Amino acid sequence: MLAATRGTWLSQRFFSVSKKVSDQLHLLGPTDLRLLIRNNDSRITTTSGLANGYQQANVVIIPKHLADDFGVFCHNNPAPLPLLYCSQPGETSCPPLAKDADIRTDISKYRVYQDGDLVKSISSLKNYSDVLRAISQKPSVPPVEWSDMVCFYLGCSFGFEGSLKKAGIVVRNVEQGRNVSMYKTAVPCVGAGIFRGPLVVSMRPVPPSMLDTAVQVTHRNPQAHGAPVHIGDAAFLGIKDLSKPDYGDQVDLQPGDVPVFWACGVTAIEAIVSSKPSLAFSHSPGCMFLTDVQDPSLISNTTDWEKSEATSPELEFNPFCFQISQNPLFFSMASQMAVAKIRQLDAIIGEDPGQRGIKALFVQDELLRSCLALSHSSSVAITTGLPTHYMHNPPDETDGPPGAIAMATMLLSLGKQVTMVTDKRALQMNQAIIDEAVKTGVLKSTIPLVVFEDNVPNAPLNFLCHNGDPSKPKYDHLVAIERCGRAEDGNYYNMRAINLKHLVDPIDDLFIAAKEIPGITTTGIGDGGNELGMGKVKEKVKSLMPKGDLIACDVPADYAITAGVSNWGGYAVACGLYLLHTCPTHTRYLNKGLGVNRQTPEELQDWRANLPSVIKEESILATLVRFGIRSGKTAHLAMEVDGLTFHPTHSDIITRLLKVTLA
């Protein structure tokens, strides 16, 4: 009675004030707001922007015989369905979340479902029997008493909006006075019992300069869905039009804003629609249950987010996001620990015992971004081959193939499709190398080996895409490692400025064509600047490398990884992929927050077994030597690459890469 009287008083008090009413609502805590909702305050149409600093909850109420299955469904899909509390059958309160709460009255609008169909929206479940009579459409179905209903309280992204605001991020939907935009995706949740359905996401626009902050703020509140599950083009989620949300309101992006998507508790409503339980209730999207639980991501005693992060005991687990594609726009994420380790790998492969001056071509985080892009790929084409020894047969060198095979075997271990692309003149030799690598256990399994010949119209497009359709690429990533690249004059040069064009097929055309095909990214790995993909650092090559004006490759890749020896770049990519797939932050993002986010012992064992190793790399080098392939710098038919003997130089690099990776 006292609570009801206080609710009426609050409502009358605020209605008497004509200016800035909504601002005054924003000042109220969850207890007072629940009282207003209980008294049907008409101004509360959405709880977005209200009770800042407190968790909000999605609510699903189902018959108790379905409760166990729905609990497993939540466990299987932790990002969209973080379970805050599960009631006892018939329980109307939720003591761990809120005092003096009544789930039948403390949400401003409820939805009622029968057999998955929305049959009614109501403002109260207080008179439960009357509600059942009003919506009864199947008299043959026995009525379900309230004492048989179980209520699930699930975290909501409204719970972190206050933290975003405190961190200096404008929450566009609140700024625009709108409910957040919510979309059904084409991503299926992990089912349990009868419960199935698509992942639903909410979208908030964020300026690029604030992406890391937004990711880190929300990461610290897993009960409110945690960090985003996608950043960039909505088409990756199967969303066709951002202006047409399935739930909520359209929220306008400001110039430069990036669409950021968080898993959404409305996933539970879609599960009800898809799974068709005989009876279910839910909140109406945007009308949440307000809890008394504070947002753990709020930082006290400071307004400087970055300063607070610097003192966090969990700093190494902080997520960072990196743009890996512009067309289509796409960002990926990894933990600070994984990022730091991949940067250590980059430093190791950047050493220059051959004194070529390769450090001058280094670009920060090219290895990291390439590994992130490859991690998201499903089909990768790898090419290598620099026939520097034009007077020998075969003319190829020992740098390139080992690094290519190291990348291929790790990609295969991670479930990617891998294809090798080679020159027609080297087809038979490279097939023999692949066969021997599989036989000796260096390569996980055999891979297709193909050639590219530019002898028909639109040959690159037809090679890269199914039926030449740019919307249907066969590959989503191309990698060139120690592959002779086309210079400005159309020729192909080794580091001595000898033209090798007669020994090289125009595989460069694939990288050029890929620039115009959305969804294909490219990597070039080199140690001199004349390699395919090094066109990204062409100006540096011209000005800083010997004979750079002539030999510099003119064809860029999205990522140009520079290494003291190109093989090392291949080893580092393999190690970087392992680090990303053992990084909980990255794998959660890969999986859109669905499924249990851990690797099985069998997976870990397989990935470790397919990392490069001193034994395996010594074996593949010995195979190359047996086939008459020579060291690049000296032309020695010996266990060396670019004039550096395998022991101790290359074996030491491999050992150090593994030490960082497996530490």
C-alpha positions as CSV (number, residue, x, y, z in Angstrom):
1,M,0.0,0.0,0.0
2,L,2.8,2.4,0.9
3,A,4.6,1.5,-2.4
4,A,1.5,2.2,-4.4
5,T,0.9,5.5,-2.6
6,R,4.5,6.6,-3.3
7,G,4.2,5.6,-7.0
8,T,1.1,7.7,-7.3
9,W,2.8,10.6,-5.6
10,L,5.8,10.4,-7.9
11,S,3.6,10.3,-10.9
12,Q,1.6,13.4,-9.8
13,R,4.7,15.2,-8.9
14,F,6.4,14.8,-12.2
15,F,3.2,15.5,-14.3
16,S,3.0,18.8,-12.5
17,V,6.3,19.9,-14.0
18,S,6.0,21.0,-17.6
19,K,9.7,21.5,-18.5
20,K,12.3,18.8,-19.0
21,V,10.1,16.0,-17.8
22,S,12.2,13.4,-19.6
23,D,15.4,14.7,-18.0
24,Q,13.8,14.4,-14.6
25,L,12.9,10.8,-15.3
26,H,16.5,10.2,-16.2
27,L,17.4,11.3,-12.6
28,L,15.3,8.6,-10.9
29,G,16.7,5.3,-9.7
30,P,15.3,1.9,-10.6
31,T,13.1,1.6,-7.5
32,D,11.2,4.8,-8.2
33,L,11.0,4.1,-11.9
34,R,9.5,0.7,-11.2
35,L,6.8,2.4,-9.1
36,L,6.0,4.7,-11.9
37,I,5.8,1.8,-14.3
38,R,3.6,-0.1,-11.8
39,N,1.2,2.9,-11.9
40,N,1.1,3.0,-15.7
41,D,3.0,6.2,-16.1
42,S,2.4,7.0,-19.8
43,R,5.7,8.8,-20.3
44,I,7.8,5.6,-20.0
45,T,7.5,4.1,-23.4
46,T,11.1,2.7,-23.4
47,T,13.6,2.2,-20.7
48,S,16.5,3.1,-22.9
49,G,18.4,5.9,-21.2
50,L,16.7,5.3,-17.8
51,A,18.3,4.1,-14.6
52,N,21.8,4.8,-15.9
53,G,24.3,2.7,-14.0
54,Y,22.0,-0.2,-13.3
55,Q,21.4,-3.4,-15.1
56,Q,18.2,-3.9,-17.1
57,A,16.6,-7.2,-17.9
58,N,14.8,-8.9,-20.8
59,V,12.1,-11.2,-19.4
60,V,10.7,-14.5,-20.6
61,I,7.9,-16.4,-18.7
62,I,7.3,-20.0,-19.8
63,P,5.7,-23.1,-18.3
64,K,7.9,-25.0,-15.9
65,H,8.1,-28.1,-18.0
66,L,10.1,-26.1,-20.6
67,A,12.3,-24.3,-18.1
68,D,15.2,-26.8,-18.1
69,D,15.5,-26.7,-21.9
70,F,15.3,-22.9,-22.0
71,G,18.0,-22.7,-19.3
72,V,20.3,-24.9,-21.5
73,F,19.4,-22.6,-24.5
74,C,20.7,-19.6,-22.5
75,H,23.8,-21.5,-21.5
76,N,24.4,-22.4,-25.2
77,N,24.1,-18.8,-26.3
78,P,25.7,-16.7,-23.5
79,A,26.1,-13.4,-25.4
80,P,22.5,-12.8,-26.3
81,L,21.0,-14.6,-23.3
82,P,23.1,-13.8,-20.1
83,L,21.0,-15.3,-17.4
84,L,20.7,-13.0,-14.4
85,Y,18.1,-15.0,-12.5
86,C,15.7,-17.9,-12.9
87,S,12.6,-17.8,-10.6
88,Q,11.0,-20.7,-8.8
89,P,7.7,-21.7,-10.3
90,G,5.0,-19.1,-9.5
91,E,7.5,-16.7,-8.0
92,T,6.7,-13.0,-8.7
93,S,9.7,-11.4,-7.0
94,C,13.4,-11.7,-7.8
95,P,15.3,-10.9,-4.6
96,P,18.8,-11.1,-6.1
97,L,17.9,-8.4,-8.6
98,A,15.5,-6.0,-7.0
99,K,13.7,-5.3,-3.7
100,D,9.9,-5.1,-3.6
101,A,9.5,-6.0,-7.2
102,D,6.6,-7.8,-8.8
103,I,7.3,-9.1,-12.3
104,R,3.5,-9.0,-13.1
105,T,3.3,-5.2,-12.9
106,D,6.9,-3.8,-13.2
107,I,7.2,-3.8,-16.9
108,S,5.4,-1.2,-18.9
109,K,4.3,-3.5,-21.7
110,Y,4.2,-7.3,-22.0
111,R,3.7,-9.6,-24.9
112,V,1.6,-12.7,-24.9
113,Y,2.3,-15.7,-27.2
114,Q,0.3,-18.8,-28.0
115,D,2.0,-21.5,-30.1
116,G,4.6,-18.9,-31.1
117,D,2.1,-16.3,-32.3
118,L,1.9,-12.9,-30.7
119,V,-1.8,-12.6,-29.7
120,K,-1.8,-9.6,-27.4
121,S,0.2,-6.8,-25.8
122,I,-0.9,-5.9,-22.2
123,S,0.3,-3.6,-19.5
124,S,0.0,-6.0,-16.6
125,L,-0.1,-9.7,-15.7
126,K,-1.5,-9.0,-12.2
127,N,-4.9,-10.6,-13.0
128,Y,-3.3,-13.7,-14.6
129,S,-6.6,-15.7,-14.9
130,D,-8.3,-12.7,-16.6
131,V,-5.4,-12.5,-19.1
132,L,-5.7,-16.1,-20.0
133,R,-9.4,-15.8,-20.6
134,A,-9.0,-12.7,-22.7
135,I,-6.4,-14.4,-25.0
136,S,-7.8,-17.9,-25.0
137,Q,-8.0,-19.2,-28.6
138,K,-7.7,-22.9,-28.0
139,P,-10.1,-24.0,-25.2
140,S,-8.9,-27.6,-25.7
141,V,-5.5,-26.6,-24.3
142,P,-5.5,-27.0,-20.5
143,P,-4.9,-23.6,-18.8
144,V,-1.5,-23.1,-17.2
145,E,-1.7,-21.7,-13.7
146,W,0.7,-18.9,-12.6
147,S,2.1,-21.3,-10.1
148,D,3.4,-23.4,-13.0
149,M,5.2,-20.5,-14.7
150,V,8.9,-19.8,-14.5
151,C,10.4,-16.4,-15.2
152,F,13.8,-15.9,-16.8
153,Y,15.6,-12.6,-16.3
154,L,18.2,-12.0,-19.0
155,G,20.7,-9.2,-19.3
156,C,20.1,-6.2,-21.6
157,S,22.4,-3.8,-23.4
158,F,20.5,-0.8,-21.9
159,G,22.5,-1.7,-18.8
160,F,25.7,-0.5,-20.3
161,E,24.4,2.7,-21.9
162,G,25.3,4.7,-18.8
163,S,28.8,3.4,-19.0
164,L,29.1,4.4,-22.6
165,K,27.9,7.9,-21.7
166,K,30.4,8.2,-18.9
167,A,33.2,7.1,-21.2
168,G,32.3,10.0,-23.5
169,I,30.4,8.1,-26.2
170,V,27.2,9.6,-27.4
171,V,24.4,6.9,-27.4
172,R,22.7,7.9,-30.6
173,N,19.3,6.3,-29.8
174,V,19.1,8.1,-26.5
175,E,20.3,11.3,-28.2
176,Q,17.6,11.0,-30.8
177,G,14.9,10.1,-28.3
178,R,14.3,6.6,-29.9
179,N,14.3,3.0,-28.9
180,V,17.4,1.1,-30.0
181,S,17.4,-0.6,-33.4
182,M,17.1,-4.4,-33.2
183,Y,17.5,-6.8,-36.1
184,K,17.0,-10.5,-36.8
185,T,20.1,-12.0,-38.3
186,A,20.8,-15.0,-40.5
187,V,23.0,-16.4,-37.7
188,P,21.3,-19.4,-36.0
189,C,21.6,-19.9,-32.2
190,V,22.8,-23.2,-30.7
191,G,19.5,-25.1,-30.0
192,A,18.4,-26.9,-26.9
193,G,15.3,-29.0,-26.6
194,I,12.5,-27.3,-28.5
195,F,14.2,-24.0,-28.5
196,R,15.7,-22.7,-31.7
197,G,15.9,-19.4,-33.5
198,P,18.1,-16.7,-35.0
199,L,20.4,-14.4,-33.2
200,V,19.0,-10.9,-32.7
201,V,21.3,-7.9,-32.4
202,S,21.0,-4.3,-31.3
203,M,22.9,-1.6,-33.2
204,R,24.4,1.6,-31.9
205,P,26.5,3.9,-34.1
206,V,29.9,4.7,-32.8
207,P,32.6,7.1,-34.2
208,P,35.7,5.3,-35.3
209,S,37.9,7.0,-32.7
210,M,35.7,5.7,-29.9
211,L,35.5,2.0,-31.0
212,D,38.1,0.7,-28.7
213,T,36.5,2.5,-25.8
214,A,33.1,1.2,-26.6
215,V,34.4,-2.3,-26.9
216,Q,36.3,-2.2,-23.6
217,V,33.5,-0.6,-21.7
218,T,30.9,-3.1,-22.7
219,H,33.4,-6.1,-22.4
220,R,33.4,-5.4,-18.7
221,N,29.7,-6.0,-18.4
222,P,29.0,-9.5,-19.7
223,Q,25.7,-9.5,-17.9
224,A,24.6,-6.8,-20.4
225,H,25.8,-8.9,-23.4
226,G,29.4,-7.9,-23.1
227,A,31.5,-6.7,-26.1
228,P,30.0,-6.4,-29.6
229,V,29.6,-9.5,-31.7
230,H,30.0,-7.6,-35.0
231,I,31.4,-4.2,-36.1
232,G,30.9,-3.0,-39.7
233,D,28.7,-3.9,-42.6
234,A,25.4,-5.3,-41.5
235,A,25.3,-7.7,-44.5
236,F,27.8,-10.0,-42.8
237,L,24.9,-10.8,-40.4
238,G,22.4,-11.1,-43.2
239,I,20.8,-7.8,-42.4
240,K,19.7,-6.2,-45.7
241,D,18.6,-2.7,-44.6
242,L,19.6,-0.8,-41.4
243,S,16.7,1.6,-42.0
244,K,14.2,-1.2,-41.4
245,P,14.8,-2.7,-37.9
246,D,12.7,-5.7,-36.9
247,Y,12.2,-4.3,-33.4
248,G,12.6,-0.8,-32.0
249,D,13.2,2.4,-34.0
250,Q,15.5,3.4,-36.8
251,V,18.5,5.1,-35.4
252,D,20.3,7.5,-37.7
253,L,24.1,7.3,-38.2
254,Q,26.0,10.5,-38.2
255,P,28.8,11.1,-40.8
256,G,31.7,8.8,-40.1
257,D,29.8,6.6,-37.6
258,V,30.4,2.9,-37.7
259,P,27.5,0.5,-37.0
260,V,28.3,-1.6,-34.0
261,F,26.2,-4.7,-33.1
262,W,25.7,-6.2,-29.7
263,A,23.9,-9.5,-29.1
264,C,20.4,-8.8,-27.9
265,G,18.0,-10.5,-25.5
266,V,15.2,-10.2,-28.0
267,T,16.8,-13.4,-29.2
268,A,14.7,-15.1,-26.5
269,I,11.5,-13.7,-28.2
270,E,12.6,-15.1,-31.5
271,A,13.2,-18.4,-29.8
272,I,9.5,-18.4,-28.6
273,V,8.3,-17.5,-32.1
274,S,10.4,-20.2,-33.7
275,S,9.9,-22.9,-31.1
276,K,6.1,-22.3,-30.6
277,P,5.5,-23.2,-26.9
278,S,1.8,-23.4,-26.1
279,L,2.0,-20.3,-23.9
280,A,4.7,-17.7,-23.1
281,F,5.0,-14.1,-22.0
282,S,7.8,-11.6,-22.6
283,H,8.6,-8.0,-22.2
284,S,7.9,-5.8,-25.2
285,P,11.2,-5.0,-26.9
286,G,12.6,-1.8,-25.4
287,C,10.4,-2.1,-22.3
288,M,12.7,-3.7,-19.8
289,F,12.6,-4.8,-16.2
290,L,14.8,-2.3,-14.2
291,T,17.0,-4.0,-11.6
292,D,18.8,-2.6,-8.5
293,V,22.1,-4.3,-9.7
294,Q,24.8,-1.8,-10.6
295,D,26.7,-1.9,-13.9
296,P,30.1,-3.4,-13.0
297,S,31.8,-1.6,-15.9
298,L,31.2,1.9,-14.3
299,I,34.5,3.2,-13.0
300,S,34.4,5.2,-9.7
301,N,36.4,8.3,-8.8
302,T,37.5,9.2,-12.3
303,T,36.1,10.4,-15.5
304,D,39.2,9.3,-17.5
305,W,38.4,5.9,-18.9
306,E,41.8,5.2,-20.3
307,K,43.4,6.1,-17.0
308,S,41.1,3.7,-15.2
309,E,41.9,1.0,-17.8
310,A,45.6,1.4,-17.1
311,T,45.1,0.3,-13.5
312,S,42.8,-2.6,-14.3
313,P,44.0,-6.0,-13.0
314,E,42.5,-7.6,-16.1
315,L,44.3,-5.4,-18.6
316,E,45.7,-8.3,-20.6
317,F,42.2,-9.4,-21.4
318,N,41.0,-6.0,-22.7
319,P,39.7,-6.3,-26.3
320,F,40.9,-4.1,-29.1
321,C,39.3,-3.7,-32.5
322,F,41.1,-3.3,-35.8
323,Q,39.7,-2.5,-39.3
324,I,40.5,-5.3,-41.7
325,S,38.4,-4.3,-44.7
326,Q,37.0,-1.1,-46.1
327,N,34.8,-2.6,-48.8
328,P,32.9,-4.1,-47.2
329,L,33.5,-2.3,-43.9
330,F,34.6,-4.9,-41.4
331,F,36.4,-4.8,-38.0
332,S,37.7,-7.7,-35.9
333,M,38.7,-8.0,-32.3
334,A,41.5,-9.6,-30.2
335,S,42.6,-9.3,-26.6
336,Q,45.5,-7.1,-25.5
337,M,47.4,-10.3,-24.7
338,A,47.0,-11.8,-28.2
339,V,47.8,-8.4,-29.8
340,A,51.0,-8.1,-27.7
341,K,52.2,-11.6,-28.6
342,I,51.5,-11.1,-32.3
343,R,53.5,-7.9,-32.2
344,Q,56.3,-9.8,-30.6
345,L,56.2,-12.2,-33.5
346,D,56.4,-9.2,-35.8
347,A,59.5,-8.0,-34.0
348,I,61.2,-11.4,-34.3
349,I,60.6,-11.8,-38.1
350,G,61.7,-8.2,-38.6
351,E,65.3,-9.0,-37.7
352,D,67.6,-8.6,-40.6
353,P,70.7,-10.8,-40.3
354,G,71.1,-10.6,-44.1
355,Q,71.4,-6.8,-43.7
356,R,68.9,-6.0,-46.5
357,G,67.5,-2.9,-44.7
358,I,64.1,-4.5,-44.5
359,K,63.2,-2.7,-41.3
360,A,62.7,0.4,-43.3
361,L,59.7,-1.1,-45.0
362,F,58.0,-2.2,-41.8
363,V,54.3,-1.1,-41.3
364,Q,52.8,-1.4,-37.8
365,D,50.3,-4.3,-37.3
366,E,50.3,-5.6,-40.9
367,L,50.9,-9.1,-39.5
368,L,48.2,-8.7,-37.0
369,R,45.6,-7.4,-39.5
370,S,46.5,-10.1,-42.0
371,C,46.1,-12.8,-39.3
372,L,42.7,-11.3,-38.3
373,A,41.5,-11.3,-41.9
374,L,42.7,-14.9,-42.4
375,S,41.0,-16.0,-39.2
376,H,37.6,-14.8,-40.6
377,S,38.3,-16.4,-44.0
378,S,36.8,-19.6,-45.2
379,S,38.7,-20.2,-48.4
380,V,42.3,-19.0,-49.0
381,A,44.5,-19.1,-52.1
382,I,48.3,-19.0,-51.5
383,T,50.9,-18.4,-54.2
384,T,54.7,-18.4,-54.1
385,G,57.6,-18.6,-56.5
386,L,60.6,-16.3,-57.3
387,P,62.7,-17.9,-60.1
388,T,65.8,-15.8,-59.3
389,H,68.2,-18.5,-60.5
390,Y,67.2,-18.1,-64.2
391,M,70.3,-20.0,-65.4
392,H,69.5,-23.1,-63.4
393,N,66.7,-25.7,-63.7
394,P,64.7,-25.4,-61.6
395,P,65.2,-21.6,-61.2
396,D,63.3,-21.3,-58.0
397,E,64.8,-20.5,-54.5
398,T,64.3,-22.1,-51.1
399,D,62.5,-19.0,-49.7
400,G,58.8,-19.1,-50.2
401,P,57.5,-22.7,-50.3
402,P,58.3,-23.5,-46.7
403,G,56.4,-20.4,-45.5
404,A,53.5,-21.2,-47.8
405,I,53.2,-24.7,-46.5
406,A,53.4,-23.6,-42.9
407,M,50.5,-21.2,-43.5
408,A,48.5,-23.8,-45.4
409,T,48.8,-26.5,-42.8
410,M,47.6,-24.2,-40.0
411,L,44.7,-22.9,-42.1
412,L,43.7,-26.5,-42.8
413,S,43.9,-27.3,-39.1
414,L,41.5,-24.5,-38.4
415,G,39.0,-25.8,-41.0
416,K,39.8,-23.4,-43.9
417,Q,39.8,-24.4,-47.5
418,V,43.3,-23.9,-49.0
419,T,44.4,-23.8,-52.7
420,M,47.9,-23.3,-54.0
421,V,48.4,-21.2,-57.2
422,T,51.5,-21.7,-59.2
423,D,53.2,-21.0,-62.5
424,K,52.5,-23.5,-65.2
425,R,56.2,-24.2,-65.7
426,A,56.4,-25.2,-62.0
427,L,53.2,-27.2,-61.7
428,Q,54.8,-30.7,-61.7
429,M,57.6,-29.6,-59.3
430,N,55.2,-28.0,-56.8
431,Q,52.9,-31.0,-56.9
432,A,55.8,-33.2,-56.0
433,I,56.7,-30.8,-53.1
434,I,53.1,-31.0,-51.8
435,D,53.0,-34.8,-52.0
436,E,56.3,-35.1,-50.2
437,A,55.2,-32.6,-47.5
438,V,52.1,-34.7,-46.8
439,K,54.1,-37.9,-46.8
440,T,56.5,-36.6,-44.2
441,G,53.8,-35.0,-42.1
442,V,54.9,-31.4,-42.7
443,L,51.6,-30.6,-44.4
444,K,48.4,-31.7,-42.7
445,S,46.7,-33.0,-45.8
446,T,47.0,-32.5,-49.6
447,I,45.7,-29.3,-51.2
448,P,44.6,-28.4,-54.7
449,L,47.3,-27.0,-56.9
450,V,46.1,-24.8,-59.8
451,V,47.6,-22.5,-62.4
452,F,46.3,-19.2,-63.7
453,E,46.6,-18.2,-67.3
454,D,45.4,-14.8,-68.6
455,N,44.4,-16.1,-72.0
456,V,40.6,-15.4,-72.0
457,P,38.5,-12.3,-71.4
458,N,37.9,-11.5,-67.7
459,A,40.3,-14.3,-66.8
460,P,41.0,-13.0,-63.3
461,L,37.3,-12.5,-62.5
462,N,36.5,-16.0,-63.7
463,F,39.3,-17.5,-61.7
464,L,38.4,-15.7,-58.5
465,C,34.6,-15.9,-58.6
466,H,32.0,-18.6,-59.4
467,N,30.8,-18.0,-62.9
468,G,32.6,-14.7,-63.0
469,D,30.1,-13.2,-60.6
470,P,31.8,-10.7,-58.2
471,S,29.1,-11.3,-55.6
472,K,30.2,-15.0,-55.4
473,P,33.9,-15.1,-54.8
474,K,35.6,-18.6,-54.6
475,Y,38.3,-17.2,-52.2
476,D,38.0,-14.6,-49.5
477,H,41.8,-14.1,-49.0
478,L,44.8,-14.3,-51.4
479,V,48.3,-14.6,-49.9
480,A,51.6,-14.2,-51.9
481,I,54.8,-15.1,-50.1
482,E,58.1,-14.5,-51.8
483,R,56.3,-14.2,-55.1
484,C,58.0,-12.2,-57.8
485,G,55.9,-9.1,-58.3
486,R,55.3,-6.9,-61.4
487,A,57.2,-3.6,-61.5
488,E,56.0,-0.3,-62.9
489,D,57.4,-1.1,-66.3
490,G,55.5,-4.4,-66.5
491,N,58.6,-6.6,-65.9
492,Y,59.4,-8.9,-63.0
493,Y,62.8,-8.4,-61.4
494,N,65.0,-10.2,-58.9
495,M,67.0,-8.2,-56.4
496,R,69.9,-8.0,-58.9
497,A,67.5,-6.2,-61.3
498,I,67.4,-9.2,-63.7
499,N,64.1,-9.4,-65.6
500,L,62.4,-12.8,-65.0
501,K,59.2,-12.1,-66.9
502,H,59.6,-15.1,-69.1
503,L,59.5,-17.4,-66.1
504,V,56.5,-15.8,-64.4
505,D,52.7,-16.2,-65.0
506,P,50.6,-13.0,-64.4
507,I,49.2,-14.0,-61.0
508,D,49.6,-10.4,-60.1
509,D,46.3,-9.8,-62.1
510,L,44.5,-11.8,-59.4
511,F,45.6,-9.3,-56.7
512,I,44.7,-6.4,-59.0
513,A,41.2,-7.8,-59.7
514,A,40.6,-8.6,-56.0
515,K,40.8,-4.9,-55.2
516,E,37.5,-4.5,-57.0
517,I,35.7,-7.6,-55.6
518,P,34.1,-7.0,-52.2
519,G,34.9,-9.7,-49.7
520,I,38.4,-10.6,-51.0
521,T,41.4,-9.4,-48.9
522,T,45.0,-9.9,-49.8
523,T,48.4,-10.3,-48.1
524,G,51.9,-10.0,-49.5
525,I,54.9,-11.3,-47.7
526,G,58.4,-10.1,-48.8
527,D,61.9,-9.4,-47.7
528,G,63.1,-7.0,-50.4
529,G,60.3,-5.0,-52.0
530,N,60.2,-6.7,-55.4
531,E,57.6,-9.3,-54.2
532,L,53.9,-9.4,-55.0
533,G,52.0,-7.3,-52.6
534,M,54.9,-5.0,-51.7
535,G,53.3,-2.3,-53.9
536,K,51.7,-1.1,-50.7
537,V,55.2,0.2,-49.6
538,K,56.4,1.0,-53.1
539,E,57.6,4.5,-52.4
540,K,59.7,3.3,-49.5
541,V,61.2,0.6,-51.7
542,K,62.1,3.1,-54.3
543,S,63.8,5.4,-52.0
544,L,65.4,3.0,-49.5
545,M,66.2,-0.3,-51.2
546,P,69.1,-1.0,-53.6
547,K,67.8,-0.5,-57.2
548,G,64.4,0.2,-55.8
549,D,63.4,2.6,-58.6
550,L,63.5,-0.4,-61.0
551,I,62.7,-3.5,-59.0
552,A,59.9,-2.2,-56.7
553,C,56.7,-4.1,-57.1
554,D,53.8,-2.0,-58.4
555,V,51.0,-4.3,-57.2
556,P,49.8,-3.7,-53.6
557,A,48.2,-6.0,-51.2
558,D,45.9,-5.0,-48.4
559,Y,48.5,-6.1,-45.9
560,A,52.3,-6.0,-46.6
561,I,54.2,-8.2,-44.1
562,T,57.9,-7.5,-44.2
563,A,60.4,-10.0,-42.8
564,G,64.2,-10.6,-42.7
565,V,63.4,-13.8,-44.7
566,S,60.0,-14.3,-46.3
567,N,59.6,-17.8,-44.9
568,W,59.6,-16.3,-41.4
569,G,56.6,-14.2,-42.3
570,G,54.8,-17.5,-43.2
571,Y,55.8,-19.0,-39.9
572,A,54.6,-15.9,-38.0
573,V,51.2,-16.0,-39.8
574,A,50.7,-19.6,-38.7
575,C,51.6,-18.7,-35.1
576,G,49.4,-15.6,-35.2
577,L,46.4,-17.7,-36.3
578,Y,47.0,-20.1,-33.4
579,L,47.2,-17.2,-31.0
580,L,43.9,-15.8,-32.3
581,H,42.1,-19.1,-32.1
582,T,43.2,-19.6,-28.5
583,C,42.1,-16.0,-27.6
584,P,38.7,-16.0,-25.9
585,T,38.0,-12.4,-27.0
586,H,38.6,-13.3,-30.7
587,T,36.9,-16.6,-30.7
588,R,33.8,-15.1,-29.0
589,Y,33.7,-12.5,-31.8
590,L,34.2,-15.2,-34.5
591,N,31.3,-17.2,-33.1
592,K,29.0,-14.1,-32.5
593,G,28.9,-15.0,-28.8
594,L,27.2,-18.3,-29.5
595,G,28.2,-21.7,-28.2
596,V,30.6,-22.6,-25.4
597,N,33.6,-20.4,-25.9
598,R,36.5,-22.8,-25.3
599,Q,38.6,-25.2,-27.3
600,T,38.5,-28.9,-26.9
601,P,41.7,-30.7,-25.9
602,E,41.6,-32.4,-29.3
603,E,41.4,-29.1,-31.1
604,L,44.3,-27.6,-29.1
605,Q,46.4,-30.7,-29.7
606,D,45.8,-30.6,-33.4
607,W,46.5,-26.9,-33.7
608,R,49.8,-27.3,-31.8
609,A,50.8,-30.2,-33.9
610,N,50.3,-28.1,-37.0
611,L,52.4,-25.2,-35.9
612,P,55.8,-24.8,-37.7
613,S,58.6,-26.5,-35.9
614,V,62.4,-26.9,-36.3
615,I,62.0,-30.6,-37.3
616,K,59.3,-29.9,-39.9
617,E,60.9,-26.9,-41.5
618,E,64.3,-28.7,-41.7
619,S,62.4,-31.6,-43.4
620,I,60.8,-29.4,-46.0
621,L,64.0,-27.6,-46.7
622,A,65.8,-30.9,-47.2
623,T,63.0,-31.9,-49.7
624,L,63.6,-28.7,-51.7
625,V,67.3,-29.3,-51.8
626,R,66.7,-32.8,-53.1
627,F,64.6,-31.3,-55.9
628,G,67.5,-29.0,-56.9
629,I,66.0,-25.8,-55.4
630,R,68.8,-23.4,-54.3
631,S,69.4,-20.7,-51.8
632,G,68.3,-17.3,-53.0
633,K,71.3,-15.2,-52.4
634,T,74.1,-17.6,-53.0
635,A,72.6,-20.2,-55.3
636,H,74.1,-22.9,-53.1
637,L,72.4,-26.3,-53.2
638,A,72.5,-26.6,-49.5
639,M,70.5,-26.3,-46.2
640,E,70.2,-22.6,-46.4
641,V,67.8,-19.8,-47.3
642,D,68.9,-16.4,-48.6
643,G,72.5,-17.3,-47.8
644,L,71.7,-18.1,-44.1
645,T,72.2,-21.6,-42.9
646,F,69.2,-23.4,-41.4
647,H,71.2,-24.0,-38.2
648,P,71.6,-21.8,-36.3
649,T,69.8,-18.9,-38.0
650,H,66.4,-20.2,-39.2
651,S,66.1,-22.8,-36.4
652,D,66.6,-20.1,-33.8
653,I,63.9,-17.9,-35.4
654,I,61.4,-20.8,-35.4
655,T,62.3,-21.6,-31.8
656,R,61.7,-18.1,-30.6
657,L,58.4,-17.8,-32.5
658,L,57.1,-20.9,-30.8
659,K,58.3,-19.7,-27.4
660,V,56.2,-16.6,-27.8
661,T,53.2,-18.5,-29.2
662,L,53.1,-21.3,-26.6
663,A,54.2,-19.3,-23.5
